[in-house]
């Protein structure tokens, strides 16, 4: 391999490492805020589930008060019929009305009980997820500064190596490398595998492959990247 091509390959590897380090450092910086957002969302979900269960409990109490009220009215109507003290027709109408209302209220209560089963399950799940989110937030808050320090140290160790390799390249190759790095895909080199450039999948002419094997520096005619055997 041509010495300059070897430097280009090493430079590309260092740049790839720097990109990895930069991404991991950025992730470490943003992670605490991200997990805090997840925790807030989990807390909101838990609070909503709790509020819905409280609303169902309030509805249950109101329906139970209705039951007690109309059971009392039903009992009063029965006493009128049993003792004959009052209008039997009115008592029978009251009994029929109370029975219908009681049936409806009991049906509503059953519906509330079924809904509460689902709400209790949702609340339990929400509390479990919130506990996980809180634990994860705590872990990330502790670990992110350590990760960030490590990645910053890696970057400091890689930058001098990159600068040295970059400066050792002839001006024309350095300019071409920088131009390729500035492109959309930010990759300046590509491997030649089975006669094809792995950057753009274009078949490389046989003569160009032979030139590469002789130690020449050859760009891919499809994507312009430096070809590596």
C-alpha positions as protocol buffer text, in pm:
chain_id: "A"
residue {
  index: 1
  type: UNK
  ca { x: 0 y: 0 z: 0 }
}
residue {
  index: 2
  type: UNK
  ca { x: 120 y: 348 z: -85 }
}
residue {
  index: 3
  type: UNK
  ca { x: 246 y: 528 z: 232 }
}
residue {
  index: 4
  type: UNK
  ca { x: 11 y: 822 z: 173 }
}
residue {
  index: 5
  type: UNK
  ca { x: -281 y: 586 z: 121 }
}
residue {
  index: 6
  type: UNK
  ca { x: -189 y: 415 z: 446 }
}
residue {
  index: 7
  type: UNK
  ca { x: -198 y: 755 z: 620 }
}
residue {
  index: 8
  type: UNK
  ca { x: -535 y: 827 z: 459 }
}
residue {
  index: 9
  type: UNK
  ca { x: -671 y: 493 z: 588 }
}
residue {
  index: 10
  type: UNK
  ca { x: -539 y: 564 z: 938 }
}
residue {
  index: 11
  type: UNK
  ca { x: -678 y: 918 z: 925 }
}
residue {
  index: 12
  type: UNK
  ca { x: -1019 y: 787 z: 823 }
}
residue {
  index: 13
  type: UNK
  ca { x: -1013 y: 542 z: 1113 }
}
residue {
  index: 14
  type: UNK
  ca { x: -924 y: 820 z: 1358 }
}
residue {
  index: 15
  type: UNK
  ca { x: -1201 y: 1039 z: 1216 }
}
residue {
  index: 16
  type: UNK
  ca { x: -1447 y: 752 z: 1259 }
}
residue {
  index: 17
  type: UNK
  ca { x: -1336 y: 718 z: 1621 }
}
residue {
  index: 18
  type: UNK
  ca { x: -1376 y: 1091 z: 1675 }
}
residue {
  index: 19
  type: UNK
  ca { x: -1727 y: 1076 z: 1533 }
}
residue {
  index: 20
  type: UNK
  ca { x: -1815 y: 791 z: 1766 }
}
residue {
  index: 21
  type: UNK
  ca { x: -1672 y: 979 z: 2064 }
}
residue {
  index: 22
  type: UNK
  ca { x: -1860 y: 1296 z: 1967 }
}
residue {
  index: 23
  type: UNK
  ca { x: -2191 y: 1110 z: 1935 }
}
residue {
  index: 24
  type: UNK
  ca { x: -2145 y: 933 z: 2268 }
}
residue {
  index: 25
  type: UNK
  ca { x: -2046 y: 1259 z: 2435 }
}
residue {
  index: 26
  type: UNK
  ca { x: -2354 y: 1432 z: 2293 }
}
residue {
  index: 27
  type: UNK
  ca { x: -2571 y: 1145 z: 2413 }
}
residue {
  index: 28
  type: UNK
  ca { x: -2417 y: 1169 z: 2760 }
}
residue {
  index: 29
  type: UNK
  ca { x: -2489 y: 1543 z: 2769 }
}
residue {
  index: 30
  type: UNK
  ca { x: -2852 y: 1502 z: 2661 }
}
residue {
  index: 31
  type: UNK
  ca { x: -2929 y: 1182 z: 2853 }
}
residue {
  index: 32
  type: UNK
  ca { x: -3016 y: 1342 z: 3192 }
}
residue {
  index: 33
  type: UNK
  ca { x: -3272 y: 1577 z: 3036 }
}
residue {
  index: 34
  type: UNK
  ca { x: -3414 y: 1295 z: 2826 }
}
residue {
  index: 35
  type: UNK
  ca { x: -3464 y: 1055 z: 3117 }
}
residue {
  index: 36
  type: UNK
  ca { x: -3605 y: 1341 z: 3324 }
}
residue {
  index: 37
  type: UNK
  ca { x: -3866 y: 1391 z: 3052 }
}
residue {
  index: 38
  type: UNK
  ca { x: -3949 y: 1018 z: 3062 }
}
residue {
  index: 39
  type: UNK
  ca { x: -3985 y: 1044 z: 3440 }
}
residue {
  index: 40
  type: UNK
  ca { x: -4223 y: 1341 z: 3409 }
}
residue {
  index: 41
  type: UNK
  ca { x: -4430 y: 1153 z: 3151 }
}
residue {
  index: 42
  type: UNK
  ca { x: -4442 y: 844 z: 3376 }
}
residue {
  index: 43
  type: UNK
  ca { x: -4546 y: 1061 z: 3670 }
}
residue {
  index: 44
  type: UNK
  ca { x: -4818 y: 1226 z: 3462 }
}
residue {
  index: 45
  type: UNK
  ca { x: -4947 y: 883 z: 3356 }
}
residue {
  index: 46
  type: UNK
  ca { x: -4949 y: 769 z: 3720 }
}
residue {
  index: 47
  type: UNK
  ca { x: -5131 y: 1086 z: 3831 }
}
residue {
  index: 48
  type: UNK
  ca { x: -5391 y: 1045 z: 3556 }
}
residue {
  index: 49
  type: UNK
  ca { x: -5453 y: 681 z: 3654 }
}
residue {
  index: 50
  type: UNK
  ca { x: -5482 y: 783 z: 4019 }
}
residue {
  index: 51
  type: UNK
  ca { x: -5725 y: 1066 z: 3938 }
}
residue {
  index: 52
  type: UNK
  ca { x: -5943 y: 834 z: 3730 }
}
residue {
  index: 53
  type: UNK
  ca { x: -5957 y: 582 z: 4015 }
}
residue {
  index: 54
  type: UNK
  ca { x: -6048 y: 859 z: 4263 }
}
residue {
  index: 55
  type: UNK
  ca { x: -6325 y: 977 z: 4030 }
}
residue {
  index: 56
  type: UNK
  ca { x: -6461 y: 622 z: 4010 }
}
residue {
  index: 57
  type: UNK
  ca { x: -6451 y: 594 z: 4389 }
}
residue {
  index: 58
  type: UNK
  ca { x: -6648 y: 920 z: 4418 }
}
residue {
  index: 59
  type: UNK
  ca { x: -6902 y: 788 z: 4166 }
}
residue {
  index: 60
  type: UNK
  ca { x: -6927 y: 464 z: 4364 }
}
residue {
  index: 61
  type: UNK
  ca { x: -7001 y: 658 z: 4685 }
}
residue {
  index: 62
  type: UNK
  ca { x: -7267 y: 866 z: 4510 }
}
residue {
  index: 63
  type: UNK
  ca { x: -7433 y: 554 z: 4368 }
}
residue {
  index: 64
  type: UNK
  ca { x: -7426 y: 385 z: 4710 }
}
residue {
  index: 65
  type: UNK
  ca { x: -7600 y: 690 z: 4860 }
}
residue {
  index: 66
  type: UNK
  ca { x: -7865 y: 657 z: 4591 }
}
residue {
  index: 67
  type: UNK
  ca { x: -7906 y: 291 z: 4677 }
}
residue {
  index: 68
  type: UNK
  ca { x: -7955 y: 370 z: 5046 }
}
residue {
  index: 69
  type: UNK
  ca { x: -8201 y: 651 z: 4963 }
}
residue {
  index: 70
  type: UNK
  ca { x: -8420 y: 444 z: 4729 }
}
residue {
  index: 71
  type: UNK
  ca { x: -8404 y: 135 z: 4946 }
}
residue {
  index: 72
  type: UNK
  ca { x: -8541 y: 351 z: 5227 }
}
residue {
  index: 73
  type: UNK
  ca { x: -8819 y: 481 z: 5001 }
}
residue {
  index: 74
  type: UNK
  ca { x: -8894 y: 123 z: 4891 }
}
residue {
  index: 75
  type: UNK
  ca { x: -8916 y: 12 z: 5254 }
}
residue {
  index: 76
  type: UNK
  ca { x: -9150 y: 303 z: 5335 }
}
residue {
  index: 77
  type: UNK
  ca { x: -9382 y: 206 z: 5050 }
}
residue {
  index: 78
  type: UNK
  ca { x: -9387 y: -155 z: 5173 }
}
residue {
  index: 79
  type: UNK
  ca { x: -9483 y: -43 z: 5522 }
}
residue {
  index: 80
  type: UNK
  ca { x: -9774 y: 158 z: 5380 }
}
residue {
  index: 81
  type: UNK
  ca { x: -9898 y: -149 z: 5198 }
}
residue {
  index: 82
  type: UNK
  ca { x: -9848 y: -370 z: 5502 }
}
residue {
  index: 83
  type: UNK
  ca { x: -10017 y: -133 z: 5750 }
}
residue {
  index: 84
  type: UNK
  ca { x: -10275 y: 23 z: 5520 }
}
residue {
  index: 85
  type: UNK
  ca { x: -10180 y: 365 z: 5655 }
}
residue {
  index: 86
  type: UNK
  ca { x: -10171 y: 570 z: 5337 }
}
residue {
  index: 87
  type: UNK
  ca { x: -10257 y: 543 z: 4968 }
}
residue {
  index: 88
  type: UNK
  ca { x: -10188 y: 190 z: 4844 }
}
residue {
  index: 89
  type: UNK
  ca { x: -10190 y: 308 z: 4482 }
}
residue {
  index: 90
  type: UNK
  ca { x: -9928 y: 570 z: 4556 }
}
residue {
  index: 91
  type: UNK
  ca { x: -9725 y: 317 z: 4753 }
}
residue {
  index: 92
  type: UNK
  ca { x: -9733 y: 67 z: 4465 }
}
residue {
  index: 93
  type: UNK
  ca { x: -9625 y: 337 z: 4216 }
}
residue {
  index: 94
  type: UNK
  ca { x: -9344 y: 435 z: 4452 }
}
residue {
  index: 95
  type: UNK
  ca { x: -9236 y: 71 z: 4486 }
}
residue {
  index: 96
  type: UNK
  ca { x: -9229 y: 25 z: 4108 }
}
residue {
  index: 97
  type: UNK
  ca { x: -9038 y: 348 z: 4060 }
}
residue {
  index: 98
  type: UNK
  ca { x: -8789 y: 264 z: 4336 }
}
residue {
  index: 99
  type: UNK
  ca { x: -8736 y: -89 z: 4201 }
}
residue {
  index: 100
  type: UNK
  ca { x: -8658 y: 46 z: 3852 }
}
residue {
  index: 101
  type: UNK
  ca { x: -8422 y: 308 z: 3987 }
}
residue {
  index: 102
  type: UNK
  ca { x: -8248 y: 55 z: 4214 }
}
residue {
  index: 103
  type: UNK
  ca { x: -8199 y: -182 z: 3922 }
}
residue {
  index: 104
  type: UNK
  ca { x: -8044 y: 97 z: 3716 }
}
residue {
  index: 105
  type: UNK
  ca { x: -7818 y: 211 z: 4002 }
}
residue {
  index: 106
  type: UNK
  ca { x: -7700 y: -145 z: 4070 }
}
residue {
  index: 107
  type: UNK
  ca { x: -7618 y: -184 z: 3699 }
}
residue {
  index: 108
  type: UNK
  ca { x: -7419 y: 140 z: 3711 }
}
residue {
  index: 109
  type: UNK
  ca { x: -7237 y: 15 z: 4022 }
}
residue {
  index: 110
  type: UNK
  ca { x: -7139 y: -307 z: 3847 }
}
residue {
  index: 111
  type: UNK
  ca { x: -7003 y: -103 z: 3558 }
}
residue {
  index: 112
  type: UNK
  ca { x: -6806 y: 115 z: 3803 }
}
residue {
  index: 113
  type: UNK
  ca { x: -6662 y: -194 z: 3975 }
}
residue {
  index: 114
  type: UNK
  ca { x: -6549 y: -338 z: 3640 }
}
residue {
  index: 115
  type: UNK
  ca { x: -6395 y: -6 z: 3541 }
}
residue {
  index: 116
  type: UNK
  ca { x: -6217 y: 17 z: 3874 }
}
residue {
  index: 117
  type: UNK
  ca { x: -6054 y: -323 z: 3817 }
}
residue {
  index: 118
  type: UNK
  ca { x: -5898 y: -189 z: 3499 }
}
residue {
  index: 119
  type: UNK
  ca { x: -5807 y: 141 z: 3664 }
}
residue {
  index: 120
  type: UNK
  ca { x: -5635 y: -34 z: 3955 }
}
residue {
  index: 121
  type: UNK
  ca { x: -5435 y: -246 z: 3710 }
}
residue {
  index: 122
  type: UNK
  ca { x: -5345 y: 67 z: 3510 }
}
residue {
  index: 123
  type: UNK
  ca { x: -5240 y: 248 z: 3828 }
}
residue {
  index: 124
  type: UNK
  ca { x: -5025 y: -45 z: 3942 }
}
residue {
  index: 125
  type: UNK
  ca { x: -4856 y: -57 z: 3601 }
}
residue {
  index: 126
  type: UNK
  ca { x: -4807 y: 321 z: 3600 }
}
residue {
  index: 127
  type: UNK
  ca { x: -4649 y: 309 z: 3946 }
}
residue {
  index: 128
  type: UNK
  ca { x: -4415 y: 30 z: 3834 }
}
residue {
  index: 129
  type: UNK
  ca { x: -4312 y: 228 z: 3525 }
}
residue {
  index: 130
  type: UNK
  ca { x: -4263 y: 541 z: 3732 }
}
residue {
  index: 131
  type: UNK
  ca { x: -4039 y: 352 z: 3975 }
}
residue {
  index: 132
  type: UNK
  ca { x: -3833 y: 228 z: 3679 }
}
residue {
  index: 133
  type: UNK
  ca { x: -3812 y: 579 z: 3534 }
}
residue {
  index: 134
  type: UNK
  ca { x: -3699 y: 725 z: 3867 }
}
residue {
  index: 135
  type: UNK
  ca { x: -3433 y: 454 z: 3908 }
}
residue {
  index: 136
  type: UNK
  ca { x: -3313 y: 504 z: 3549 }
}
residue {
  index: 137
  type: UNK
  ca { x: -3301 y: 881 z: 3598 }
}
residue {
  index: 138
  type: UNK
  ca { x: -3089 y: 836 z: 3908 }
}
residue {
  index: 139
  type: UNK
  ca { x: -2855 y: 595 z: 3730 }
}
residue {
  index: 140
  type: UNK
  ca { x: -2812 y: 816 z: 3424 }
}
residue {
  index: 141
  type: UNK
  ca { x: -2757 y: 1125 z: 3638 }
}
residue {
  index: 142
  type: UNK
  ca { x: -2472 y: 945 z: 3811 }
}
residue {
  index: 143
  type: UNK
  ca { x: -2320 y: 780 z: 3503 }
}
residue {
  index: 144
  type: UNK
  ca { x: -2348 y: 1056 z: 3241 }
}
residue {
  index: 145
  type: UNK
  ca { x: -2075 y: 1281 z: 3387 }
}
residue {
  index: 146
  type: UNK
  ca { x: -1837 y: 983 z: 3404 }
}
residue {
  index: 147
  type: UNK
  ca { x: -1910 y: 886 z: 3043 }
}
residue {
  index: 148
  type: UNK
  ca { x: -1871 y: 1246 z: 2930 }
}
residue {
  index: 149
  type: UNK
  ca { x: -1534 y: 1275 z: 3107 }
}
residue {
  index: 150
  type: UNK
  ca { x: -1415 y: 951 z: 2942 }
}
residue {
  index: 151
  type: UNK
  ca { x: -1523 y: 1061 z: 2595 }
}
residue {
  index: 152
  type: UNK
  ca { x: -1364 y: 1403 z: 2634 }
}
residue {
  index: 153
  type: UNK
  ca { x: -1039 y: 1231 z: 2737 }
}
residue {
  index: 154
  type: UNK
  ca { x: -1062 y: 1005 z: 2429 }
}
residue {
  index: 155
  type: UNK
  ca { x: -1113 y: 1308 z: 2209 }
}
residue {
  index: 156
  type: UNK
  ca { x: -810 y: 1486 z: 2357 }
}
residue {
  index: 157
  type: UNK
  ca { x: -596 y: 1179 z: 2291 }
}
residue {
  index: 158
  type: UNK
  ca { x: -721 y: 1136 z: 1932 }
}
residue {
  index: 159
  type: UNK
  ca { x: -695 y: 1496 z: 1812 }
}
residue {
  index: 160
  type: UNK
  ca { x: -311 y: 1518 z: 1811 }
}
residue {
  index: 161
  type: UNK
  ca { x: -292 y: 1190 z: 1620 }
}
residue {
  index: 162
  type: UNK
  ca { x: -543 y: 1316 z: 1368 }
}
residue {
  index: 163
  type: UNK
  ca { x: -359 y: 1644 z: 1325 }
}
residue {
  index: 164
  type: UNK
  ca { x: -28 y: 1467 z: 1269 }
}
residue {
  index: 165
  type: UNK
  ca { x: -171 y: 1229 z: 1008 }
}
residue {
  index: 166
  type: UNK
  ca { x: -356 y: 1511 z: 837 }
}
residue {
  index: 167
  type: UNK
  ca { x: -48 y: 1732 z: 813 }
}
residue {
  index: 168
  type: UNK
  ca { x: 170 y: 1449 z: 682 }
}
residue {
  index: 169
  type: UNK
  ca { x: -44 y: 1419 z: 369 }
}
residue {
  index: 170
  type: UNK
  ca { x: 58 y: 1606 z: 55 }
}
residue {
  index: 171
  type: UNK
  ca { x: -150 y: 1920 z: 6 }
}
residue {
  index: 172
  type: UNK
  ca { x: -347 y: 1783 z: -291 }
}
residue {
  index: 173
  type: UNK
  ca { x: -442 y: 1460 z: -109 }
}
residue {
  index: 174
  type: UNK
  ca { x: -522 y: 1650 z: 209 }
}
residue {
  index: 175
  type: UNK
  ca { x: -749 y: 1885 z: 14 }
}
residue {
  index: 176
  type: UNK
  ca { x: -926 y: 1596 z: -157 }
}
residue {
  index: 177
  type: UNK
  ca { x: -967 y: 1410 z: 172 }
}
residue {
  index: 178
  type: UNK
  ca { x: -1118 y: 1719 z: 338 }
}
residue {
  index: 179
  type: UNK
  ca { x: -1353 y: 1771 z: 43 }
}
residue {
  index: 180
  type: UNK
  ca { x: -1481 y: 1412 z: 69 }
}
residue {
  index: 181
  type: UNK
  ca { x: -1519 y: 1447 z: 446 }
}
residue {
  index: 182
  type: UNK
  ca { x: -1724 y: 1762 z: 391 }
}
residue {
  index: 183
  type: UNK
  ca { x: -1965 y: 1574 z: 163 }
}
residue {
  index: 184
  type: UNK
  ca { x: -2305 y: 1440 z: 258 }
}
residue {
  index: 185
  type: UNK
  ca { x: -2180 y: 1098 z: 372 }
}
residue {
  index: 186
  type: UNK
  ca { x: -1862 y: 1235 z: 535 }
}
residue {
  index: 187
  type: UNK
  ca { x: -1660 y: 928 z: 431 }
}
residue {
  index: 188
  type: UNK
  ca { x: -1336 y: 966 z: 236 }
}
residue {
  index: 189
  type: UNK
  ca { x: -1235 y: 600 z: 187 }
}
residue {
  index: 190
  type: UNK
  ca { x: -1404 y: 285 z: 68 }
}
residue {
  index: 191
  type: UNK
  ca { x: -1299 y: -79 z: 60 }
}
residue {
  index: 192
  type: UNK
  ca { x: -1270 y: -271 z: -263 }
}
residue {
  index: 193
  type: UNK
  ca { x: -1450 y: -604 z: -220 }
}
residue {
  index: 194
  type: UNK
  ca { x: -1502 y: -856 z: -500 }
}
residue {
  index: 195
  type: UNK
  ca { x: -1419 y: -591 z: -757 }
}
residue {
  index: 196
  type: UNK
  ca { x: -1674 y: -339 z: -629 }
}
residue {
  index: 197
  type: UNK
  ca { x: -1645 y: -16 z: -432 }
}
residue {
  index: 198
  type: UNK
  ca { x: -1824 y: -64 z: -100 }
}
residue {
  index: 199
  type: UNK
  ca { x: -1903 y: 307 z: -89 }
}
residue {
  index: 200
  type: UNK
  ca { x: -2120 y: 320 z: -400 }
}
residue {
  index: 201
  type: UNK
  ca { x: -2126 y: -47 z: -514 }
}
residue {
  index: 202
  type: UNK
  ca { x: -1983 y: 47 z: -854 }
}
residue {
  index: 203
  type: UNK
  ca { x: -1765 y: -214 z: -1026 }
}
residue {
  index: 204
  type: UNK
  ca { x: -1405 y: -96 z: -1039 }
}
residue {
  index: 205
  type: UNK
  ca { x: -1223 y: -148 z: -1374 }
}
residue {
  index: 206
  type: UNK
  ca { x: -969 y: -431 z: -1377 }
}
residue {
  index: 207
  type: UNK
  ca { x: -683 y: -194 z: -1470 }
}
residue {
  index: 208
  type: UNK
  ca { x: -764 y: 29 z: -1174 }
}
residue {
  index: 209
  type: UNK
  ca { x: -760 y: -273 z: -943 }
}
residue {
  index: 210
  type: UNK
  ca { x: -421 y: -368 z: -1085 }
}
residue {
  index: 211
  type: UNK
  ca { x: -293 y: -14 z: -1023 }
}
residue {
  index: 212
  type: UNK
  ca { x: -411 y: -36 z: -662 }
}
residue {
  index: 213
  type: UNK
  ca { x: -224 y: -362 z: -620 }
}
residue {
  index: 214
  type: UNK
  ca { x: 87 y: -196 z: -758 }
}
residue {
  index: 215
  type: UNK
  ca { x: 64 y: 62 z: -477 }
}
residue {
  index: 216
  type: UNK
  ca { x: -93 y: 352 z: -664 }
}
residue {
  index: 217
  type: UNK
  ca { x: -356 y: 581 z: -510 }
}
residue {
  index: 218
  type: UNK
  ca { x: -680 y: 544 z: -703 }
}
residue {
  index: 219
  type: UNK
  ca { x: -1015 y: 715 z: -645 }
}
residue {
  index: 220
  type: UNK
  ca { x: -1343 y: 539 z: -717 }
}
residue {
  index: 221
  type: UNK
  ca { x: -1483 y: 665 z: -1045 }
}
residue {
  index: 222
  type: UNK
  ca { x: -1833 y: 643 z: -901 }
}
residue {
  index: 223
  type: UNK
  ca { x: -1814 y: 819 z: -566 }
}
residue {
  index: 224
  type: UNK
  ca { x: -1464 y: 965 z: -570 }
}
residue {
  index: 225
  type: UNK
  ca { x: -1353 y: 800 z: -247 }
}
residue {
  index: 226
  type: UNK
  ca { x: -1001 y: 670 z: -200 }
}
residue {
  index: 227
  type: UNK
  ca { x: -1009 y: 296 z: -269 }
}
residue {
  index: 228
  type: UNK
  ca { x: -854 y: 55 z: -18 }
}
residue {
  index: 229
  type: UNK
  ca { x: -773 y: -308 z: -86 }
}
